[in-house]
Amino acid sequence: MTVTLAASETATERPLALTLGDPCGIGPEILARALVAGAIPGAFVVGDAAVMRRALACQGLEAPVVVVERPGEAASVPAGAVAVVEPPGLPAGLAALPWGRVDARAGAAAACCVRQAIVWARAGEIAGIVTAPLHKEALAAAGEPYPGHTELLAAEAAGPGATVPAVRMMLANEELRTVLVSIHLPLREAIEQVTCSSVLETIRIAHRSAALWGQPRPCIAVAGLNPHAGEGGLFGDEEIRHIAPAIEAARREGIDARGPYAPDTVFMRARHAPGHPGEFDLVVAMYHDQGLIPVKYLGVEQGVNVTLGLPFIRTSPDHGTAFDIAGTGRADPSSLIAAARMARRLSAGCSR
């Protein structure tokens, strides 16, 4: 069932925009489950109403899909319903695409939804963006020049002709936070990104952003790149030439940065667990897998991806499109719900 509200029905509180993600993956399913359960109040889907109806049906959920015209109208949608704003330019026929398949139309749809959410975020119409997973192959098949969400958001956050902001990816749960120097790069290229300037910029972004979650002066551990953090140059000299100078420069700026520490133990030292208070508030990691494996090992269901450095709030679940279970109704919305809660928390920090 689809219900349409009139444009005059508006709300005063800014909602969260939940982008559709890849319509062939589990994004629509976890969005539907979370919204019908009332787990993400004050939110709407940027996406395709027919896709959301299909997601509800595959899980045996009965709930109305309410099409609204603007973000502010989402508050008028009844509890238990799914509010959807369909952005202009959305490809047709998305609900007919097969589950679990790479399709250029799906990649184009995911990018279209993110771009529209960015427009609303820049205009101050929404509290933040929570992105459901997209598929990088589908994004590339659609002709998008970006390898993932983070790069797309950074490129378009400031508007046409403006300087692209320096952003970093943080993966976080209640026990551990890691911020990455580089993101979606081949490992050889990621190692080349470990320079004094890039490490220092990562430390600065992490330091500034921590105030949003209540840590105006965080203790930041910086991981080394090489085994044993280079062992004094025996196993590589990036720590001596780049990482240690970046830490020293950050400390001169008043940032509590420490290290470089051996990457095989620093995450254990930073972990906050019952009976084990962590030594650090967050860890700066040198490349994608170095920082993400420790957080994901602690439980994908509570992990949240946060893009630091944007002029608005953006979070996402820490899992992908899960094509292998898409359409089965088995997808767990826990990480999406955690991402929405994080977005609200960070939005409150921005407004202080």
Backbone torsions as a table, in degrees:
resi	resn	phi	psi	omega
1	MET	NA	137.0	176.5
2	THR	-121.6	130.1	178.3
3	VAL	-118.1	139.3	178.4
4	THR	-115.3	129.9	177.5
5	LEU	-96.4	150.8	177.4
6	ALA	-71.9	153.2	-177.5
7	ALA	-65.2	-20.4	-177.2
8	SER	-75.8	-14.1	-178.7
9	GLU	-83.3	98.6	-174.7
10	THR	-116.4	169.4	179.3
11	ALA	-129.8	160.9	-177.1
12	THR	-96.3	-32.0	-177.6
13	GLU	-86.2	137.3	-178.5
14	ARG	-71.8	130.7	-179.6
15	PRO	-88.0	171.6	169.1
16	LEU	-92.3	138.1	174.3
17	ALA	-95.8	122.2	179.1
18	LEU	-106.5	107.9	-177.0
19	THR	-78.2	149.9	-170.1
20	LEU	-62.4	-34.7	-170.0
21	GLY	74.9	-162.4	178.5
22	ASP	-75.7	121.0	-178.2
23	PRO	-66.7	-11.9	177.2
24	CYS	-92.6	-3.8	-179.6
25	GLY	-105.9	-162.5	-175.0
26	ILE	-86.4	-3.2	-178.6
27	GLY	-52.4	-54.1	179.4
28	PRO	-59.0	-34.7	-179.8
29	GLU	-66.3	-46.5	-178.4
30	ILE	-70.2	-32.5	174.6
31	LEU	-62.4	-47.7	-178.6
32	ALA	-61.0	-47.2	-178.2
33	ARG	-62.4	-43.6	-177.7
34	ALA	-67.1	-41.9	-177.1
35	LEU	-71.5	-42.0	178.8
36	VAL	-63.8	-35.1	178.8
37	ALA	-76.5	-7.4	-178.4
38	GLY	74.4	20.6	-176.0
39	ALA	-80.5	-15.0	178.3
40	ILE	-129.1	79.7	-179.1
41	PRO	-67.9	152.1	177.3
42	GLY	65.1	44.3	-177.8
43	ALA	-139.2	158.3	176.5
44	PHE	-142.8	161.6	179.6
45	VAL	-96.4	131.1	168.4
46	VAL	-92.5	105.1	-174.3
47	GLY	177.6	-149.8	-172.8
48	ASP	-112.6	124.1	-176.6
49	ALA	-62.6	-39.5	-179.7
50	ALA	-65.3	-37.0	176.5
51	VAL	-63.5	-40.5	-180.0
52	MET	-69.2	-35.2	175.1
53	ARG	-63.2	-40.5	178.0
54	ARG	-63.9	-39.9	179.6
55	ALA	-64.1	-39.2	176.6
56	LEU	-64.7	-43.6	-176.4
57	ALA	-64.5	-39.2	-176.8
58	CYS	-68.9	-15.5	178.3
59	GLN	-105.7	3.4	-180.0
60	GLY	70.6	25.2	-179.1
61	LEU	-96.1	136.3	176.5
62	GLU	-111.9	111.2	-179.7
63	ALA	-157.9	147.2	178.4
64	PRO	-74.4	145.3	170.3
65	VAL	-100.8	118.1	-174.0
66	VAL	-107.4	114.1	-179.7
67	VAL	-87.6	122.4	176.7
68	VAL	-117.9	164.2	-173.9
69	GLU	-95.8	-28.4	-176.3
70	ARG	-136.5	157.3	179.7
71	PRO	-56.7	-39.2	-176.1
72	GLY	-64.8	-14.9	-179.4
73	GLU	-83.1	-8.8	-175.2
74	ALA	-62.0	-31.3	-178.1
75	ALA	-67.1	-18.0	179.5
76	SER	-81.7	-7.3	-177.4
77	VAL	-77.8	134.8	-178.8
78	PRO	-61.0	150.7	176.3
79	ALA	-59.2	138.5	-179.8
80	GLY	89.1	-7.6	176.5
81	ALA	-94.0	168.4	178.9
82	VAL	-113.4	112.1	177.9
83	ALA	-84.3	132.8	-178.0
84	VAL	-132.6	132.4	166.2
85	VAL	-109.9	122.6	-179.2
86	GLU	-93.1	113.1	-176.5
87	PRO	-73.7	151.6	175.5
88	PRO	-65.2	147.4	178.8
89	GLY	88.7	2.1	-179.9
90	LEU	-67.9	130.3	178.8
91	PRO	-59.2	149.3	179.2
92	ALA	-82.8	158.1	172.3
93	GLY	72.9	23.0	-175.6
94	LEU	-65.9	-34.6	-177.9
95	ALA	-70.0	-12.8	178.3
96	ALA	-92.3	-5.9	180.0
97	LEU	-69.3	143.6	-179.3
98	PRO	-70.9	143.9	175.9
99	TRP	-62.2	146.6	169.4
100	GLY	69.2	24.3	-180.0
101	ARG	-123.7	143.7	174.2
102	VAL	-74.2	127.7	-179.6
103	ASP	-144.7	132.7	-178.7
104	ALA	-60.0	-34.9	179.1
105	ARG	-65.0	-36.0	177.4
106	ALA	-66.8	-42.1	177.3
107	GLY	-63.2	-41.1	178.0
108	ALA	-64.1	-38.9	179.4
109	ALA	-64.5	-44.1	179.7
110	ALA	-60.0	-44.3	179.6
111	ALA	-66.8	-39.4	179.4
112	CYS	-59.8	-43.2	-179.2
113	CYS	-66.0	-40.6	179.1
114	VAL	-65.2	-43.6	-179.6
115	ARG	-60.6	-41.2	179.3
116	GLN	-66.3	-40.2	178.3
117	ALA	-62.7	-37.1	177.4
118	ILE	-62.2	-41.5	178.2
119	VAL	-58.1	-46.2	179.4
120	TRP	-67.5	-37.2	179.0
121	ALA	-64.5	-44.4	179.1
122	ARG	-64.1	-30.3	179.8
123	ALA	-84.7	-4.6	179.2
124	GLY	77.5	17.9	-177.7
125	GLU	-83.6	-16.1	-178.7
126	ILE	-129.7	158.4	-179.9
127	ALA	-79.7	-24.2	-179.4
128	GLY	173.0	174.1	-179.4
129	ILE	-116.9	130.6	171.8
130	VAL	-117.3	117.1	-173.7
131	THR	-100.1	124.9	170.1
132	ALA	-73.2	158.3	-171.8
133	PRO	-63.0	138.2	169.3
134	LEU	-108.6	166.6	180.0
135	HIS	-107.1	124.0	-173.1
136	LYS	-66.0	-34.1	176.8
137	GLU	-66.8	-39.7	178.3
138	ALA	-66.9	-37.0	177.5
139	LEU	-62.4	-44.9	178.7
140	ALA	-66.1	-39.2	178.8
141	ALA	-62.4	-27.9	178.5
142	ALA	-79.4	-3.0	179.8
143	GLY	86.0	12.7	178.6
144	GLU	-74.0	137.3	-177.8
145	PRO	-83.8	3.6	-174.6
146	TYR	-107.8	138.4	-179.1
147	PRO	-77.4	-11.5	-178.2
148	GLY	-172.8	-176.6	-179.6
149	HIS	-56.0	-48.4	-171.6
150	THR	-59.0	-44.8	-178.5
151	GLU	-68.5	-38.5	177.1
152	LEU	-63.4	-46.4	179.9
153	LEU	-62.0	-43.9	-179.2
154	ALA	-63.7	-42.6	-175.4
155	ALA	-66.9	-31.8	-173.1
156	GLU	-111.3	3.1	-175.8
157	ALA	-66.6	-38.9	-172.5
158	ALA	-90.3	-10.1	179.6
159	GLY	98.5	169.2	-176.5
160	PRO	-59.3	131.6	175.7
161	GLY	77.7	-5.8	-178.5
162	ALA	-85.8	161.0	178.9
163	THR	-67.4	132.1	178.4
164	VAL	-69.8	125.4	-178.4
165	PRO	-70.0	149.2	173.2
166	ALA	-76.0	120.5	-178.4
167	VAL	-124.3	159.9	176.2
168	ARG	-139.7	152.8	177.9
169	MET	-93.7	131.6	172.8
170	MET	-120.5	132.7	171.1
171	LEU	-110.4	131.2	-171.6
172	ALA	-143.1	150.1	164.6
173	ASN	-141.7	-167.7	-176.3
174	GLU	-70.7	-12.9	-175.0
175	GLU	-108.2	-24.9	-171.1
176	LEU	-154.1	140.9	174.1
177	ARG	-127.6	130.7	176.7
178	THR	-129.2	138.9	178.6
179	VAL	-118.8	135.3	-170.9
180	LEU	-103.1	137.9	174.3
181	VAL	-70.4	-43.4	176.7
182	SER	-128.0	162.9	-173.6
183	ILE	-121.5	-99.3	-172.6
184	HIS	-94.4	82.6	179.4
185	LEU	-136.9	149.7	167.7
186	PRO	-56.6	149.6	-173.6
187	LEU	-57.9	-40.2	179.0
188	ARG	-59.3	-42.8	179.1
189	GLU	-71.1	-35.3	178.7
190	ALA	-61.8	-39.2	178.5
191	ILE	-63.3	-37.4	178.7
192	GLU	-67.3	-20.7	178.4
193	GLN	-79.3	-8.4	179.5
194	VAL	-81.1	85.6	177.1
195	THR	-120.5	164.4	179.2
196	CYS	-57.9	-43.4	-176.7
197	SER	-67.4	-40.9	-177.9
198	SER	-71.1	-37.8	177.7
199	VAL	-67.2	-43.3	179.7
200	LEU	-62.6	-42.6	179.1
201	GLU	-63.1	-37.6	177.7
202	THR	-63.9	-44.0	178.4
203	ILE	-61.5	-42.9	179.8
204	ARG	-62.2	-46.4	-179.4
205	ILE	-62.9	-43.4	178.6
206	ALA	-61.2	-43.1	-179.4
207	HIS	-63.0	-48.2	-179.3
208	ARG	-63.6	-41.2	-174.6
209	SER	-71.1	-28.3	-175.8
210	ALA	-60.6	-25.7	178.4
211	ALA	-61.7	-27.3	-178.9
212	LEU	-65.9	-29.4	177.4
213	TRP	-106.7	24.4	169.8
214	GLY	89.6	19.9	178.5
215	GLN	-127.0	79.7	-177.4
216	PRO	-66.4	-20.0	176.7
217	ARG	-132.9	75.9	-176.9
218	PRO	-74.9	152.3	171.6
219	CYS	-92.8	115.6	-171.7
220	ILE	-108.8	120.4	172.8
221	ALA	-91.7	137.6	179.2
222	VAL	-113.3	121.4	-179.9
223	ALA	-78.2	149.3	170.5
224	GLY	-76.7	170.4	176.6
225	LEU	-90.9	-39.7	-171.3
226	ASN	-98.7	164.1	175.2
227	PRO	-53.7	136.7	179.7
228	HIS	59.5	26.0	-176.7
229	ALA	54.7	36.2	175.2
230	GLY	90.5	-16.8	-179.8
231	GLU	48.9	53.8	176.7
232	GLY	65.9	24.4	179.2
233	GLY	99.5	-5.9	-179.8
234	LEU	-68.7	-33.1	-175.8
235	PHE	-115.1	23.7	-177.2
236	GLY	130.4	147.3	-174.5
237	ASP	-114.6	12.7	178.6
238	GLU	-60.8	-34.8	178.0
239	GLU	-61.7	-42.1	-177.9
240	ILE	-73.1	-42.4	-173.1
241	ARG	-83.0	-30.8	-171.6
242	HIS	-124.8	-50.5	-169.1
243	ILE	-73.4	-49.9	179.2
244	ALA	-61.0	-43.5	176.0
245	PRO	-60.7	-34.7	177.5
246	ALA	-65.8	-40.7	178.2
247	ILE	-63.6	-43.9	179.4
248	GLU	-62.2	-41.5	178.7
249	ALA	-64.2	-40.2	178.6
250	ALA	-64.4	-39.9	179.6
251	ARG	-65.6	-34.7	176.4
252	ARG	-65.3	-24.0	177.5
253	GLU	-87.3	3.7	179.4
254	GLY	89.6	11.5	179.3
255	ILE	-91.0	133.8	-179.4
256	ASP	-84.4	75.8	178.5
257	ALA	-105.3	140.1	-176.0
258	ARG	-136.2	154.4	178.5
259	GLY	125.2	-159.7	1.5
260	PRO	-75.0	143.3	-179.0
261	TYR	-106.7	154.5	177.4
262	ALA	-57.9	125.1	-174.9
263	PRO	-68.6	-15.6	-179.7
264	ASP	-83.0	-7.6	179.9
265	THR	-127.5	-17.5	-172.7
266	VAL	-64.8	-32.7	-179.0
267	PHE	-71.0	-35.7	174.5
268	MET	-64.4	-39.3	-179.9
269	ARG	-67.7	-30.5	-177.9
270	ALA	-86.4	-16.2	-174.4
271	ARG	-65.8	130.0	174.8
272	HIS	-96.9	111.2	-178.5
273	ALA	-133.6	161.1	177.5
274	PRO	-54.1	123.9	-178.6
275	GLY	77.7	3.7	-178.4
276	HIS	-141.6	80.7	176.7
277	PRO	-66.4	132.4	-179.0
278	GLY	-68.4	152.2	178.6
279	GLU	-77.6	-20.6	-174.4
280	PHE	-133.2	157.2	179.0
281	ASP	-85.2	-29.0	176.0
282	LEU	-159.9	165.0	-179.0
283	VAL	-122.1	131.7	170.2
284	VAL	-90.8	118.7	-179.8
285	ALA	-105.4	154.1	-171.9
286	MET	-82.9	-26.2	-179.0
287	TYR	-153.7	171.1	-168.8
288	HIS	-50.6	-63.7	-173.0
289	ASP	-70.0	-30.7	179.0
290	GLN	-57.6	-40.4	-177.2
291	GLY	-89.5	-29.5	-173.3
292	LEU	-86.2	-32.1	-178.9
293	ILE	-58.8	-46.9	-178.9
294	PRO	-60.3	-40.5	-179.0
295	VAL	-69.8	-44.4	-178.8
296	LYS	-67.1	-30.5	178.0
297	TYR	-62.5	-30.4	-179.9
298	LEU	-75.3	-11.0	176.7
299	GLY	135.7	109.8	-179.6
300	VAL	-63.2	-30.4	-172.6
301	GLU	-65.3	-20.1	-180.0
302	GLN	-113.7	0.3	-178.9
303	GLY	-75.9	144.3	-179.9
304	VAL	-132.0	133.4	174.3
305	ASN	-95.8	125.5	179.5
306	VAL	-122.9	131.7	174.9
307	THR	-91.9	112.8	-179.6
308	LEU	-90.9	142.3	176.2
309	GLY	101.3	-8.2	176.9
310	LEU	-75.4	157.9	175.9
311	PRO	-81.0	10.3	176.2
312	PHE	-149.4	172.7	-177.6
313	ILE	-88.1	131.8	172.5
314	ARG	-140.9	126.8	175.1
315	THR	-132.2	168.1	175.6
316	SER	-159.2	163.5	171.3
317	PRO	-62.7	160.2	-178.1
318	ASP	-98.1	24.0	176.8
319	HIS	-123.5	172.9	-177.6
320	GLY	-99.5	-157.0	-173.8
321	THR	-77.0	-15.7	176.8
322	ALA	48.0	56.3	-179.2
323	PHE	-56.5	-27.2	-176.6
324	ASP	-67.1	-23.9	179.5
325	ILE	-118.6	3.8	-179.0
326	ALA	-59.9	134.7	178.9
327	GLY	85.6	-2.5	-178.8
328	THR	-92.5	-12.7	-177.7
329	GLY	78.7	11.2	-177.1
330	ARG	-96.5	-4.2	-174.6
331	ALA	-66.6	139.7	-177.6
332	ASP	-96.5	122.7	-178.8
333	PRO	-85.4	7.3	-172.4
334	SER	-57.8	-44.9	-178.5
335	SER	-67.2	-36.5	175.6
336	LEU	-62.3	-44.1	179.4
337	ILE	-63.1	-41.5	177.0
338	ALA	-62.9	-38.2	178.7
339	ALA	-65.2	-39.8	178.0
340	ALA	-66.1	-40.0	177.9
341	ARG	-64.9	-39.4	176.9
342	MET	-63.6	-40.5	179.3
343	ALA	-61.3	-42.9	177.7
344	ARG	-63.0	-42.0	-179.8
345	ARG	-63.8	-44.1	179.8
346	LEU	-69.1	-35.9	177.1
347	SER	-63.0	-39.7	177.3
348	ALA	-64.6	-36.6	177.4
349	GLY	-65.4	-36.9	178.8
350	CYS	-65.8	-32.1	-174.0
351	SER	-84.0	-8.5	-179.8
352	ARG	-75.5	NA	NA
